[in-house]
């Protein structure tokens, strides 16, 4: 905890106390030390792109697939470019992501009684940062769902919406035959699958892939991969490492593999809270050297109003207010963000369900 958060017992100050805890500097300092707010792979794969408003355009084939023109007689009318070659566009409206939480009864009671102990500031900040973490988790879930070509929202609030991201069907696969699933380490042929997907989807750049540790373990044990790497006579005790496999795949023009295991909590209908992976364990996703997506974002109403708020990573607004009627202090978080696939991603992403 930063020293400045412990210097003064009067840091809280909602009504009449000297200095507020709920300040931009204090939130930034505390979040900088909170490891749960780090390690989101989506921050790298879907970098932020700020928008003027909440209306966004999703474009496919805006830069590529432009056919050559035609040679014609003088005086004849030019033929139009085919529809299939033109850019495909669709418009979406980004909806706000919101959550709120009351201060714990234990902490609020201390505040009401004026029992501001030395660690009160730290306890309060520990509660506050749950709000931006909840929002960051939601964005991360949406990012990895975007790899499937659509984001399906079916919220506990009853809100439903499907955002189509224009990913062609040829860029998706679901291995259904038991012997072909990568969990069958005797019969499956993952390298042949990768080569086939490259050809079918006409992928130009598949430098990278992300998957789960479980799938990597299957790959390293796969008898066909081991035979291809070591030769026909293999000692069953000779281990294949991920570094060795990645070097071999790269030599074949196939992606280097990384794993992603981070999880978040989801409140399902009925109030049940469950732990869930951001990247489903059965997925193997290939993409190019460039970022496959972007996280479009714009200011929320809460941020624009700007009264008694702090912002996290520029666009997550957290507002604090006290409600005398319900006798509580509430923190409300809001942002407007939507992950989409970039044009490069639409050309080179391949999303496979392999186990």
C-alpha positions as CSV (number, residue, x, y, z in Angstrom):
1,X,0.0,0.0,0.0
2,X,1.4,3.4,-0.8
3,X,2.6,5.4,2.2
4,X,0.3,8.3,1.4
5,X,-2.7,6.2,2.1
6,X,-1.7,5.5,5.7
7,X,-0.5,9.0,6.7
8,X,-3.8,10.4,7.9
9,X,-6.5,8.6,9.8
10,X,-9.0,11.2,8.4
11,X,-8.5,10.0,4.8
12,X,-12.1,8.9,4.4
13,X,-14.1,12.2,4.5
14,X,-17.5,11.7,2.9
15,X,-19.2,14.2,5.2
16,X,-17.0,16.5,7.1
17,X,-13.8,14.5,7.4
18,X,-10.6,16.2,6.2
19,X,-9.4,14.3,3.2
20,X,-11.2,11.9,0.8
21,X,-10.0,8.4,0.1
22,X,-12.1,8.3,-3.1
23,X,-9.6,10.3,-5.2
24,X,-7.9,9.5,-8.6
25,X,-4.5,9.4,-7.0
26,X,-5.5,6.9,-4.3
27,X,-7.4,4.7,-6.7
28,X,-4.5,4.7,-9.2
29,X,-2.0,3.9,-6.4
30,X,-4.0,1.0,-5.0
31,X,-4.8,-0.5,-8.4
32,X,-1.1,-0.4,-9.4
33,X,-0.5,-2.9,-6.6
34,X,-3.5,-5.2,-7.2
35,X,-2.2,-8.2,-9.1
36,X,-5.8,-9.4,-9.9
37,X,-6.1,-6.4,-12.3
38,X,-3.1,-7.5,-14.3
39,X,-2.5,-10.2,-16.9
40,X,-5.4,-9.7,-19.2
41,X,-4.2,-11.2,-22.6
42,X,-7.1,-9.3,-24.3
43,X,-5.4,-6.0,-23.5
44,X,-2.7,-7.1,-26.0
45,X,-4.9,-8.9,-28.6
46,X,-7.7,-6.3,-28.5
47,X,-6.0,-2.9,-27.9
48,X,-8.2,0.1,-27.1
49,X,-9.5,2.3,-29.9
50,X,-11.3,5.5,-28.7
51,X,-14.5,6.5,-30.6
52,X,-16.4,9.8,-30.8
53,X,-19.7,8.2,-29.8
54,X,-21.4,4.8,-29.3
55,X,-22.1,4.2,-33.0
56,X,-19.5,2.0,-34.6
57,X,-18.9,0.6,-38.1
58,X,-17.6,-3.0,-38.6
59,X,-15.9,-3.4,-42.0
60,X,-14.7,-6.5,-43.8
61,X,-12.7,-6.6,-47.0
62,X,-12.2,-2.8,-46.9
63,X,-8.6,-3.1,-48.0
64,X,-8.3,-6.4,-49.9
65,X,-10.0,-8.4,-52.6
66,X,-10.1,-5.6,-55.1
67,X,-10.3,-7.2,-58.6
68,X,-8.5,-5.9,-61.7
69,X,-10.4,-3.7,-64.0
70,X,-11.6,-4.7,-67.5
71,X,-10.2,-3.9,-71.0
72,X,-13.1,-2.6,-73.1
73,X,-13.8,-0.9,-76.4
74,X,-13.8,2.9,-76.6
75,X,-17.2,4.4,-75.9
76,X,-18.5,1.5,-73.9
77,X,-19.8,1.8,-70.4
78,X,-17.5,0.6,-67.6
79,X,-18.6,-2.5,-65.7
80,X,-19.3,-2.1,-62.0
81,X,-17.1,-3.9,-59.5
82,X,-18.8,-7.1,-58.2
83,X,-20.6,-6.9,-54.9
84,X,-18.6,-9.8,-53.5
85,X,-15.4,-7.7,-54.0
86,X,-16.8,-4.6,-52.3
87,X,-16.3,-3.9,-48.6
88,X,-19.0,-5.4,-46.3
89,X,-20.1,-3.1,-43.6
90,X,-22.5,-3.2,-40.7
91,X,-23.3,-0.7,-37.9
92,X,-23.6,-1.5,-34.2
93,X,-24.5,0.5,-31.2
94,X,-22.3,0.0,-28.2
95,X,-24.3,-0.4,-25.0
96,X,-23.0,0.5,-21.5
97,X,-21.5,-2.0,-19.2
98,X,-22.6,-1.2,-15.6
99,X,-22.3,-2.6,-12.1
100,X,-22.8,-1.2,-8.6
101,X,-21.9,-2.4,-5.1
102,X,-22.6,-1.1,-1.6
103,X,-19.9,-0.6,1.0
104,X,-19.9,-3.6,3.3
105,X,-22.0,-3.2,6.4
106,X,-19.0,-3.7,8.6
107,X,-17.1,-0.8,7.0
108,X,-20.1,1.5,6.8
109,X,-20.8,1.0,10.5
110,X,-17.3,2.0,11.3
111,X,-17.7,5.1,9.1
112,X,-21.0,6.1,10.8
113,X,-19.5,5.7,14.3
114,X,-16.4,7.7,13.2
115,X,-14.3,4.6,14.0
116,X,-11.7,5.3,11.3
117,X,-8.9,3.0,12.1
118,X,-5.4,3.1,10.5
119,X,-6.3,0.4,7.9
120,X,-9.7,1.9,7.0
121,X,-8.4,3.5,3.8
122,X,-6.9,0.2,2.6
123,X,-10.1,-1.7,3.4
124,X,-12.2,0.8,1.6
125,X,-10.0,0.8,-1.5
126,X,-10.0,-3.0,-1.5
127,X,-13.7,-2.8,-1.9
128,X,-13.8,-0.1,-4.5
129,X,-11.4,-1.8,-6.9
130,X,-13.9,-4.7,-7.2
131,X,-16.0,-2.5,-9.4
132,X,-13.4,-1.9,-12.2
133,X,-12.3,-5.5,-11.9
134,X,-15.8,-6.7,-12.5
135,X,-16.0,-4.5,-15.6
136,X,-12.6,-5.5,-16.9
137,X,-13.6,-9.2,-16.5
138,X,-16.8,-8.6,-18.6
139,X,-14.8,-7.0,-21.4
140,X,-12.3,-9.9,-21.3
141,X,-15.1,-12.4,-21.7
142,X,-16.5,-10.5,-24.6
143,X,-13.0,-10.3,-26.3
144,X,-12.5,-14.0,-26.4
145,X,-16.1,-14.6,-27.5
146,X,-15.4,-12.2,-30.4
147,X,-13.0,-14.8,-31.8
148,X,-16.1,-16.9,-32.5
149,X,-17.5,-14.3,-34.9
150,X,-20.3,-13.1,-32.6
151,X,-20.8,-11.8,-29.1
152,X,-24.0,-13.3,-27.5
153,X,-25.3,-11.3,-24.6
154,X,-27.8,-13.1,-22.4
155,X,-27.5,-11.3,-19.1
156,X,-28.9,-12.1,-15.6
157,X,-30.7,-8.8,-16.0
158,X,-32.7,-10.2,-18.9
159,X,-30.9,-8.1,-21.5
160,X,-30.3,-10.1,-24.7
161,X,-28.4,-9.1,-27.8
162,X,-26.2,-10.8,-30.5
163,X,-23.5,-8.8,-32.1
164,X,-22.4,-10.3,-35.5
165,X,-18.7,-9.6,-36.3
166,X,-18.6,-10.7,-40.0
167,X,-16.3,-13.7,-39.5
168,X,-16.7,-16.1,-42.4
169,X,-17.9,-19.7,-41.6
170,X,-14.7,-21.0,-43.3
171,X,-12.8,-19.5,-40.4
172,X,-14.4,-21.8,-37.8
173,X,-14.3,-25.6,-37.2
174,X,-15.7,-28.0,-34.6
175,X,-14.0,-31.4,-34.5
176,X,-16.9,-33.8,-33.8
177,X,-15.5,-37.3,-34.5
178,X,-14.0,-38.8,-31.3
179,X,-10.9,-40.2,-33.0
180,X,-10.1,-36.8,-34.6
181,X,-10.5,-34.9,-31.3
182,X,-7.1,-33.8,-30.0
183,X,-7.8,-35.5,-26.7
184,X,-7.3,-38.8,-28.7
185,X,-3.5,-38.7,-28.6
186,X,-3.2,-41.9,-30.6
187,X,-5.3,-41.2,-33.7
188,X,-5.7,-37.5,-34.0
189,X,-3.5,-35.5,-36.3
190,X,-3.4,-31.8,-35.1
191,X,-0.6,-30.7,-37.4
192,X,-2.6,-31.9,-40.4
193,X,-5.7,-30.1,-39.0
194,X,-3.8,-26.8,-38.8
195,X,-2.5,-27.1,-42.4
196,X,-6.0,-28.0,-43.6
197,X,-7.6,-25.0,-41.8
198,X,-4.9,-22.7,-43.3
199,X,-5.8,-23.9,-46.8
200,X,-9.6,-24.0,-46.4
201,X,-9.8,-20.4,-45.0
202,X,-6.9,-19.2,-47.2
203,X,-5.1,-17.8,-44.2
204,X,-2.2,-15.6,-45.1
205,X,-0.7,-15.0,-41.6
206,X,-1.1,-17.5,-38.7
207,X,2.0,-16.6,-36.7
208,X,0.4,-17.1,-33.3
209,X,-2.1,-19.4,-31.6
210,X,-3.7,-19.3,-28.1
211,X,-5.1,-22.3,-26.3
212,X,-5.4,-24.0,-22.9
213,X,-2.7,-25.9,-21.0
214,X,-4.9,-29.0,-21.3
215,X,-4.8,-28.9,-25.1
216,X,-1.0,-28.3,-25.0
217,X,-0.6,-31.4,-22.9
218,X,-2.5,-33.4,-25.5
219,X,-0.3,-32.0,-28.3
220,X,2.9,-32.9,-26.5
221,X,1.7,-36.4,-25.9
222,X,0.3,-36.9,-29.4
223,X,1.9,-40.0,-31.0
224,X,1.7,-38.6,-34.5
225,X,3.3,-35.3,-33.6
226,X,6.0,-37.1,-31.6
227,X,6.7,-39.5,-34.5
228,X,7.0,-36.6,-36.9
229,X,9.4,-34.7,-34.6
230,X,11.6,-37.5,-33.2
231,X,11.3,-40.1,-36.0
232,X,9.5,-43.5,-36.0
233,X,11.5,-45.1,-33.2
234,X,10.6,-43.0,-30.1
235,X,11.3,-43.8,-26.5
236,X,8.0,-43.4,-24.6
237,X,10.0,-41.5,-22.0
238,X,11.5,-38.9,-24.3
239,X,9.7,-35.7,-23.6
240,X,8.6,-33.2,-26.2
241,X,8.6,-29.6,-24.9
242,X,6.4,-26.7,-26.0
243,X,9.5,-24.8,-27.1
244,X,10.5,-27.7,-29.4
245,X,7.0,-28.0,-30.8
246,X,6.7,-24.3,-31.4
247,X,10.1,-24.2,-33.3
248,X,8.9,-27.1,-35.4
249,X,5.5,-25.6,-36.1
250,X,7.1,-22.3,-37.1
251,X,9.3,-24.1,-39.6
252,X,6.2,-25.5,-41.2
253,X,4.6,-22.0,-41.4
254,X,2.2,-22.8,-38.5
255,X,1.6,-20.8,-35.4
256,X,3.6,-20.6,-32.2
257,X,1.4,-21.5,-29.3
258,X,0.8,-19.7,-26.0
259,X,-1.6,-20.7,-23.2
260,X,-4.0,-18.5,-21.3
261,X,-5.6,-19.7,-18.1
262,X,-7.0,-16.6,-16.4
263,X,-10.5,-16.8,-15.0
264,X,-13.2,-14.5,-13.8
265,X,-16.4,-14.9,-11.8
266,X,-19.8,-14.8,-13.4
267,X,-23.2,-14.3,-11.7
268,X,-25.6,-16.5,-13.4
269,X,-29.4,-16.3,-13.3
270,X,-30.7,-17.1,-9.9
271,X,-27.7,-15.3,-8.3
272,X,-25.3,-18.3,-8.4
273,X,-21.7,-17.1,-8.8
274,X,-19.4,-19.5,-10.7
275,X,-15.8,-19.3,-11.8
276,X,-15.3,-19.3,-15.6
277,X,-12.3,-19.3,-18.0
278,X,-12.0,-16.3,-20.3
279,X,-10.7,-18.6,-23.0
280,X,-12.8,-21.8,-23.1
281,X,-10.6,-24.9,-22.4
282,X,-11.6,-26.6,-25.7
283,X,-10.5,-23.8,-28.0
284,X,-7.5,-23.5,-30.3
285,X,-7.4,-20.0,-31.9
286,X,-5.0,-19.1,-34.7
287,X,-4.3,-15.5,-35.7
288,X,-1.6,-13.3,-37.4
289,X,1.3,-11.2,-36.2
290,X,-0.9,-8.1,-36.0
291,X,-3.5,-7.6,-33.2
292,X,-6.6,-9.7,-34.3
293,X,-9.0,-7.3,-32.8
294,X,-9.6,-4.0,-31.1
295,X,-11.7,-2.8,-28.1
296,X,-13.8,0.1,-29.3
297,X,-14.7,2.5,-26.5
298,X,-16.2,5.9,-25.8
299,X,-17.2,8.0,-22.8
300,X,-20.1,6.8,-20.7
301,X,-22.8,9.2,-19.4
302,X,-21.3,8.8,-15.9
303,X,-17.9,9.9,-17.1
304,X,-19.2,12.9,-19.0
305,X,-21.2,14.1,-16.0
306,X,-17.9,13.9,-14.0
307,X,-19.3,14.5,-10.6
308,X,-17.6,12.6,-7.7
309,X,-16.0,10.0,-10.1
310,X,-12.7,8.5,-10.8
311,X,-11.7,6.9,-14.0
312,X,-9.8,3.6,-14.5
313,X,-7.7,3.2,-17.7
314,X,-9.3,6.4,-19.0
315,X,-12.8,5.0,-19.8
316,X,-14.1,3.0,-16.8
317,X,-15.9,5.6,-14.6
318,X,-16.5,4.8,-10.9
319,X,-18.9,7.0,-9.0
320,X,-19.4,7.2,-5.3
321,X,-22.5,8.4,-3.6
322,X,-24.2,8.2,-0.2
323,X,-27.9,7.3,0.2
324,X,-29.4,8.5,3.4
325,X,-32.7,6.6,2.7
326,X,-31.0,3.2,2.5
327,X,-28.2,4.2,4.8
328,X,-25.4,3.1,2.5
329,X,-22.5,4.2,0.5
330,X,-22.6,2.9,-3.1
331,X,-20.0,2.7,-5.8
332,X,-21.3,2.5,-9.4
333,X,-19.0,1.6,-12.3
334,X,-19.8,2.2,-16.0
335,X,-18.1,2.1,-19.3
336,X,-19.0,1.8,-23.0
337,X,-16.8,-0.7,-24.8
338,X,-17.2,-3.3,-27.5
339,X,-14.5,-5.7,-28.7
340,X,-14.5,-6.4,-32.5
341,X,-12.3,-8.3,-34.9
342,X,-10.0,-6.1,-36.9
343,X,-9.8,-6.3,-40.7
344,X,-6.6,-8.3,-40.3
345,X,-8.3,-10.5,-37.8
346,X,-11.3,-11.2,-40.1
347,X,-8.7,-12.4,-42.8
348,X,-6.5,-14.5,-40.5
349,X,-8.4,-15.6,-37.4
350,X,-9.3,-19.3,-37.2
351,X,-11.4,-20.5,-34.2
352,X,-11.5,-24.3,-33.6
353,X,-13.1,-26.4,-31.0
354,X,-10.7,-29.4,-30.8
355,X,-11.7,-31.5,-27.7
